[in-house]
Amino acid sequence: MEILETLKLWLLWLWSQWQTQVLVYHILINVVLAVAASIYTKEFLLDKVPEFLYRKILPLVMVYGVFAFSGEAIGQAGIAGLAWALLEGKLLADSLDNLKKFGLDFIPRSVTTEQRDEAKAFKAGEFAGGERAARESKWSSE
């Protein structure tokens, strides 16, 4: 029972941090944008929503919580601020990516996840004109 009480106190402490509340609200806004974008692009799957919430909210809040608790424990509260800023940057990129799905072309590609996805595809050699794909087709033809 003492473990549950400790966990409850830790969660209450975590929720009392304004950064945690901003993260959760930003995640919820991002969820609304993602659902709206998927409906707009006709890719909405209702059964994916709970998984999306579980995979988005819990990891981000827990990552911040670990850094916040660790920073408090060692007297370096700035660690939590840095972790929070990085997580907010990721959430902002996700939000902008969801807005771009609505056809808002004024959002630069460099601030969305689109550029990251293209870089991953390029490294994997999935682009038709990629060097890796050209090299592999050269080697496979010999």
N, C-alpha and C positions, 0 to 999 in steps of 0.2 A: 504494500500500500504506500510505503514511503517513496518508492520509485515513481508511482503515478503522481504523487504530490509534487515531487521534484520536477517531473516533466511538465506538470500544469504550471508551476511557477516559472519555469524556463520559457514556456510558450507565452505566458502573460507578459513576461519581460520582453520577449521578442516582439510581440504585437504592440507594446508600448513605444517601441522605436518608430519615429515618424518615417524613417526610410522603408521599413517593412510595409507600412500602410500604403506608401506611395507605390512600392513595387506591386503589391496586390491590386491596387486600383488600376495601375497601368496594365497589368496582365488582364484584368477584366475588360478594360477598354479594347485591348488587343484581341481578346476573344470575340467581342462583339464585332469588331472590324473583320476578323477572319471569317466569322460565320456569314456576315453580310457579303463579303467578297466571294465566298464559295457559293452562296445563293446566286449572286450576280453572274458568276461564270458557270453556273449550273454544275458545280462539282460538290455540292453539299451532301454530306452523309451524316445523318443524325446519330448513328451508332459510334461515330468517331469523336463526338463532342466530349463525353466523359473521359475518354483516354487522353484527349487533348488537354483538358483541365488538369488531370492527374500528372501528365508529363510536363506541363508548363508551370503551374503554381507551386507544387511541392518542391521540385528541384531548385528553382530560383530562390524561393524563400529560405530553403534549407542552406543553400550556398551562402546567402547573405547572413543567415543566423550563425553559421559556423565562423565566418570571418568576424562578425560583431562580437560573439562570445569570446573568441580567441583574442581579439584586439583588447577587449575589456580585461581579460585575464592577464595579459602581459603588459598592460598599460599603454598600448598603441592603438587608440581608437581610430586613428587615421586609416588603418587597414580596412575597417568596415566601410568608411567613406569611399575608399578606392574601389572596393568590391561593388558597392552600391552604384557608383558611377559607371562601371563597366557593364553591370547588369542592365542599367537603364539605357545605356547605349545600344545594347543588343535588342531590348524591347522597342526602342525607338526605330531601329532598322526594320524590325518585324512589322511595326505599325505602318511605316512608310511603304513597305513592300505590299501590305494589304491594301493600302490606299491606291497604289500604282495599278493594282488589278482592276480598279474602277476606271482606268483609262486616264488618270491624272499624269500626263506626260511631262509636266514641269518638275517632277521629283527626279533629281539626278540619280542615275544608275549607281553611282559610287556610294550612295548612302543606303542602298537596299541590299537584300540578300542575293539579288539577281547576279551581281558581279561575283560574289563568292561562289555561287553555283556554277557559273561559267568557268571560273578558275579551276574548280574541282573537275569539271568535265574535260577541260583542256589538259590537265595533268593526267587524266585517265586515258587521253587519246581519243575522246569521243567526238571531237570536232573533225569535220571532213578535211579541213586544211591544216590540221595540227601536225607538228613535226613528228610526234610519236607515231601517229597513224601513218604518215608517209614513210617513216623508217620501218615500221612493222610490215607495211605492204611491200616495201623493197626487199626486206629479208625473206618474206614468205614467197615471193615470186622467184627467188633464186634456188 
